[in-house]
Amino acid sequence: MTSYTPLWDPTIAVPSGVPSVRQAADQARKVLDEKERANIHDQDAMIRAAYGLCYALHDLLAALDAERGDQQ
């Protein structure tokens, strides 16, 4: 058991469906655009950035896997 809460836990993550690659890429670009301006000296901002980028990346990879027919 870990003494921290990870950003992503697949055992409790609730899938809300897989977006299309276009939707996931658009969302990833939007999140990146928002989060790249975060203050690196602000711990809360960095946590929010990591969280947002983590979920955007998971959605993008799920969309790419679905497009290729991969089941993971």
MARNUPA-367276 format. One record per residue: residue number from 0; residue in one letter; y negated, x negated, z negated of N, C-alpha, C in turn. Coordinates in steps of 0.001 Angstrom, whole numbers, always signed. Atoms other than C-alpha are relative to their C-alpha. Example, Ala and Ser with C-alpha at 12.3 -4.5 7.8 and 13.67 -1.06 7.14 Angstrom:
<pos:0; code:A; n_north:+1190; n_east:-890; n_up:+0; ca_north:+4500; ca_east:-12300; ca_up:-7800; c_north:-1200; c_east:-900; c_up:+0>
<pos:1; code:S; n_north:+1190; n_east:+820; n_up:+60; ca_north:+1060; ca_east:-13670; ca_up:-7140; c_north:-1090; c_east:+770; c_up:-730>
***
This chain:
<pos:0; code:M; n_north:+1175; n_east:-843; n_up:+0; ca_north:+0; ca_east:+0; ca_up:+0; c_north:-1245; c_east:-893; c_up:+0>
<pos:1; code:T; n_north:+1227; n_east:+780; n_up:-80; ca_north:-3459; ca_east:-1281; ca_up:+861; c_north:-984; c_east:+440; c_up:-1072>
<pos:2; code:S; n_north:+1010; n_east:-312; n_up:+1011; ca_north:-6349; ca_east:-1431; ca_up:-1561; c_north:-1315; c_east:+419; c_up:+642>
<pos:3; code:Y; n_north:+1181; n_east:-444; n_up:-727; ca_north:-8781; ca_east:-169; ca_up:+1047; c_north:+387; c_east:+1132; c_up:+943>
<pos:4; code:T; n_north:-249; n_east:-1062; n_up:-973; ca_north:-9132; ca_east:+2668; ca_up:+3513; c_north:-288; c_east:-545; c_up:+1397>
<pos:5; code:P; n_north:+228; n_east:+530; n_up:-1342; ca_north:-8643; ca_east:+1523; ca_up:+7119; c_north:-840; c_east:+963; c_up:+840>
<pos:6; code:L; n_north:+778; n_east:-849; n_up:-902; ca_north:-10922; ca_east:+2794; ca_up:+9898; c_north:+887; c_east:+1019; c_up:+700>
<pos:7; code:W; n_north:-899; n_east:-856; n_up:-766; ca_north:-7943; ca_east:+4256; ca_up:+11735; c_north:+1354; c_east:+16; c_up:-663>
<pos:8; code:D; n_north:-1332; n_east:-142; n_up:+559; ca_north:-4749; ca_east:+5582; ca_up:+10231; c_north:+738; c_east:+1028; c_up:+843>
<pos:9; code:P; n_north:-681; n_east:-942; n_up:-895; ca_north:-2440; ca_east:+7106; ca_up:+12836; c_north:+860; c_east:+1025; c_up:-718>
<pos:10; code:T; n_north:-819; n_east:-974; n_up:+728; ca_north:-427; ca_east:+8846; ca_up:+10144; c_north:-823; c_east:+1205; c_up:-455>
<pos:11; code:I; n_north:+835; n_east:-1131; n_up:+412; ca_north:-3407; ca_east:+11033; ca_up:+9212; c_north:-1005; c_east:+412; c_up:+1073>
<pos:12; code:A; n_north:+923; n_east:-353; n_up:-1080; ca_north:-5414; ca_east:+11014; ca_up:+12450; c_north:+490; c_east:+1278; c_up:+669>
<pos:13; code:V; n_north:-346; n_east:-1281; n_up:-614; ca_north:-5470; ca_east:+14495; ca_up:+13921; c_north:-418; c_east:-41; c_up:+1464>
<pos:14; code:P; n_north:+368; n_east:+34; n_up:-1411; ca_north:-5279; ca_east:+14398; ca_up:+17709; c_north:-684; c_east:+1298; c_up:+418>
<pos:15; code:S; n_north:+731; n_east:-1190; n_up:-450; ca_north:-7787; ca_east:+16762; ca_up:+19259; c_north:+155; c_east:+173; c_up:+1504>
<pos:16; code:G; n_north:-199; n_east:-36; n_up:-1435; ca_north:-6428; ca_east:+16346; ca_up:+22759; c_north:-501; c_east:-1291; c_up:+618>
<pos:17; code:V; n_north:+393; n_east:+1223; n_up:-686; ca_north:-6833; ca_east:+13546; ca_up:+25231; c_north:-1054; c_east:+348; c_up:+1037>
<pos:18; code:P; n_north:+1043; n_east:-265; n_up:-991; ca_north:-10086; ca_east:+13508; ca_up:+27168; c_north:+363; c_east:-647; c_up:+1338>
<pos:19; code:S; n_north:-187; n_east:+681; n_up:-1280; ca_north:-10236; ca_east:+12568; ca_up:+30830; c_north:-578; c_east:-1408; c_up:-127>
<pos:20; code:V; n_north:+520; n_east:+1370; n_up:+27; ca_north:-10952; ca_east:+8924; ca_up:+31586; c_north:-1514; c_east:+26; c_up:+145>
<pos:21; code:R; n_north:+1452; n_east:-86; n_up:-204; ca_north:-14410; ca_east:+9878; ca_up:+32811; c_north:-708; c_east:+435; c_up:-1284>
<pos:22; code:Q; n_north:+605; n_east:-470; n_up:+1252; ca_north:-15196; ca_east:+11820; ca_up:+29613; c_north:+55; c_east:-1081; c_up:-1077>
<pos:23; code:A; n_north:-151; n_east:+1035; n_up:+1027; ca_north:-13837; ca_east:+9037; ca_up:+27386; c_north:-916; c_east:-1185; c_up:+281>
<pos:24; code:A; n_north:+882; n_east:+1111; n_up:-353; ca_north:-15756; ca_east:+6348; ca_up:+29290; c_north:-1454; c_east:+365; c_up:-258>
<pos:25; code:D; n_north:+1373; n_east:-449; n_up:+256; ca_north:-18967; ca_east:+8380; ca_up:+29138; c_north:-302; c_east:-1; c_up:-1495>
<pos:26; code:Q; n_north:+190; n_east:-24; n_up:+1452; ca_north:-18516; ca_east:+8890; ca_up:+25398; c_north:-65; c_east:-1415; c_up:-568>
<pos:27; code:A; n_north:+4; n_east:+1388; n_up:+475; ca_north:-17724; ca_east:+5205; ca_up:+24848; c_north:-1339; c_east:-666; c_up:+319>
<pos:28; code:R; n_north:+1309; n_east:+556; n_up:-363; ca_north:-20896; ca_east:+4233; ca_up:+26724; c_north:-1104; c_east:+546; c_up:-905>
<pos:29; code:K; n_north:+1006; n_east:-626; n_up:+862; ca_north:-22929; ca_east:+6700; ca_up:+24666; c_north:+45; c_east:-597; c_up:-1407>
<pos:30; code:V; n_north:-149; n_east:+558; n_up:+1349; ca_north:-21525; ca_east:+5425; ca_up:+21360; c_north:-461; c_east:-1458; c_up:-21>
<pos:31; code:L; n_north:+419; n_east:+1401; n_up:-62; ca_north:-22022; ca_east:+1801; ca_up:+22409; c_north:-1515; c_east:-107; c_up:+81>
<pos:32; code:D; n_north:+1459; n_east:+12; n_up:-133; ca_north:-25611; ca_east:+2525; ca_up:+23443; c_north:-673; c_east:+289; c_up:-1337>
<pos:33; code:E; n_north:+565; n_east:-341; n_up:+1315; ca_north:-26296; ca_east:+4107; ca_up:+20039; c_north:+229; c_east:-1112; c_up:-1021>
<pos:34; code:K; n_north:-388; n_east:+917; n_up:+1073; ca_north:-24469; ca_east:+1566; ca_up:+17911; c_north:-465; c_east:-1428; c_up:+212>
<pos:35; code:E; n_north:+420; n_east:+1377; n_up:-216; ca_north:-25635; ca_east:-1632; ca_up:+19577; c_north:-1396; c_east:-270; c_up:-559>
<pos:36; code:R; n_north:+1330; n_east:+153; n_up:+596; ca_north:-29080; ca_east:-1006; ca_up:+18074; c_north:+36; c_east:+5; c_up:-1532>
<pos:37; code:A; n_north:-126; n_east:-70; n_up:+1464; ca_north:-27726; ca_east:-821; ca_up:+14512; c_north:-456; c_east:-1316; c_up:-631>
<pos:38; code:N; n_north:+480; n_east:+1152; n_up:+754; ca_north:-29242; ca_east:-3166; ca_up:+11942; c_north:+1190; c_east:-736; c_up:-604>
<pos:39; code:I; n_north:-1155; n_east:+774; n_up:+468; ca_north:-26675; ca_east:-5895; ca_up:+11291; c_north:-82; c_east:-309; c_up:-1492>
<pos:40; code:H; n_north:+176; n_east:+264; n_up:+1432; ca_north:-28121; ca_east:-6355; ca_up:+7786; c_north:+157; c_east:+1261; c_up:-854>
<pos:41; code:D; n_north:-172; n_east:-1279; n_up:+687; ca_north:-27486; ca_east:-2685; ca_up:+6894; c_north:+1490; c_east:+328; c_up:-37>
<pos:42; code:Q; n_north:-1443; n_east:-196; n_up:+130; ca_north:-23950; ca_east:-2298; ca_up:+5554; c_north:+433; c_east:+1390; c_up:+452>
<pos:43; code:D; n_north:-366; n_east:-1358; n_up:-402; ca_north:-23896; ca_east:+1480; ca_up:+6031; c_north:-68; c_east:+159; c_up:+1520>
<pos:44; code:A; n_north:+124; n_east:-80; n_up:-1459; ca_north:-25092; ca_east:+1139; ca_up:+9622; c_north:+1176; c_east:-698; c_up:+678>
<pos:45; code:M; n_north:-1130; n_east:+726; n_up:-583; ca_north:-22353; ca_east:-1404; ca_up:+10324; c_north:+1304; c_east:+782; c_up:-167>
<pos:46; code:I; n_north:-1197; n_east:-829; n_up:+204; ca_north:-19693; ca_east:+868; ca_up:+8838; c_north:+3; c_east:+1164; c_up:+991>
<pos:47; code:R; n_north:+90; n_east:-1104; n_up:-966; ca_north:-20920; ca_east:+3794; ca_up:+10945; c_north:+253; c_east:-483; c_up:+1425>
<pos:48; code:A; n_north:-214; n_east:+555; n_up:-1339; ca_north:-20970; ca_east:+1571; ca_up:+14039; c_north:+1484; c_east:-291; c_up:+226>
<pos:49; code:A; n_north:-1421; n_east:+317; n_up:-133; ca_north:-17438; ca_east:+320; ca_up:+13438; c_north:+836; c_east:+1266; c_up:+143>
<pos:50; code:Y; n_north:-732; n_east:-1269; n_up:-34; ca_north:-16171; ca_east:+3848; ca_up:+12804; c_north:-155; c_east:+679; c_up:+1361>
<pos:51; code:G; n_north:+257; n_east:-655; n_up:-1288; ca_north:-17817; ca_east:+5287; ca_up:+15914; c_north:+644; c_east:-719; c_up:+1161>
<pos:52; code:L; n_north:-591; n_east:+783; n_up:-1082; ca_north:-16691; ca_east:+2460; ca_up:+18168; c_north:+1523; c_east:+32; c_up:-42>
<pos:53; code:C; n_north:-1455; n_east:-64; n_up:+152; ca_north:-13147; ca_east:+2557; ca_up:+16783; c_north:+549; c_east:+1285; c_up:+631>
<pos:54; code:Y; n_north:-479; n_east:-1273; n_up:-535; ca_north:-12728; ca_east:+6229; ca_up:+17618; c_north:-258; c_east:+136; c_up:+1499>
<pos:55; code:A; n_north:+279; n_east:-34; n_up:-1442; ca_north:-14387; ca_east:+5874; ca_up:+21034; c_north:+1030; c_east:-838; c_up:+751>
<pos:56; code:L; n_north:-990; n_east:+859; n_up:-642; ca_north:-12010; ca_east:+3025; ca_up:+21886; c_north:+1381; c_east:+650; c_up:-5>
<pos:57; code:H; n_north:-1290; n_east:-698; n_up:+45; ca_north:-8968; ca_east:+4992; ca_up:+20731; c_north:+55; c_east:+1116; c_up:+1047>
<pos:58; code:D; n_north:+28; n_east:-1064; n_up:-1008; ca_north:-10005; ca_east:+7940; ca_up:+22917; c_north:+84; c_east:-569; c_up:+1416>
<pos:59; code:L; n_north:-22; n_east:+610; n_up:-1328; ca_north:-10616; ca_east:+5679; ca_up:+25908; c_north:+1392; c_east:-519; c_up:+341>
<pos:60; code:L; n_north:-1352; n_east:+503; n_up:-256; ca_north:-7238; ca_east:+3990; ca_up:+25564; c_north:+1001; c_east:+1142; c_up:+177>
<pos:61; code:A; n_north:-896; n_east:-1157; n_up:-160; ca_north:-5484; ca_east:+7352; ca_up:+25120; c_north:-176; c_east:+621; c_up:+1383>
<pos:62; code:A; n_north:+268; n_east:-571; n_up:-1322; ca_north:-7166; ca_east:+8631; ca_up:+28280; c_north:+600; c_east:-882; c_up:+1100>
<pos:63; code:L; n_north:-583; n_east:+914; n_up:-989; ca_north:-6136; ca_east:+5525; ca_up:+30242; c_north:+1523; c_east:+69; c_up:-12>
<pos:64; code:D; n_north:-1462; n_east:-118; n_up:+88; ca_north:-2570; ca_east:+5768; ca_up:+28941; c_north:+478; c_east:+1301; c_up:+629>
<pos:65; code:A; n_north:-396; n_east:-1293; n_up:-569; ca_north:-2405; ca_east:+9454; ca_up:+29881; c_north:-106; c_east:-17; c_up:+1516>
<pos:66; code:E; n_north:+172; n_east:+71; n_up:-1440; ca_north:-3717; ca_east:+8724; ca_up:+33345; c_north:+1146; c_east:-787; c_up:+656>
<pos:67; code:R; n_north:-1106; n_east:+815; n_up:-511; ca_north:-1005; ca_east:+6087; ca_up:+33823; c_north:+1359; c_east:+610; c_up:-288>
<pos:68; code:G; n_north:-1263; n_east:-630; n_up:+354; ca_north:+1636; ca_east:+8345; ca_up:+32319; c_north:+705; c_east:-670; c_up:-1151>
<pos:69; code:D; n_north:-594; n_east:+685; n_up:+1150; ca_north:+2250; ca_east:+6101; ca_up:+29301; c_north:+34; c_east:+952; c_up:-1192>
<pos:70; code:Q; n_north:-111; n_east:-755; n_up:+1236; ca_north:+3447; ca_east:+7725; ca_up:+26101; c_north:+20; c_east:-974; c_up:-1157>
<pos:71; code:Q; n_north:+46; n_east:+905; n_up:+1151; ca_north:+2344; ca_east:+5830; ca_up:+22990; c_north:-388; c_east:+739; c_up:-1210>
***
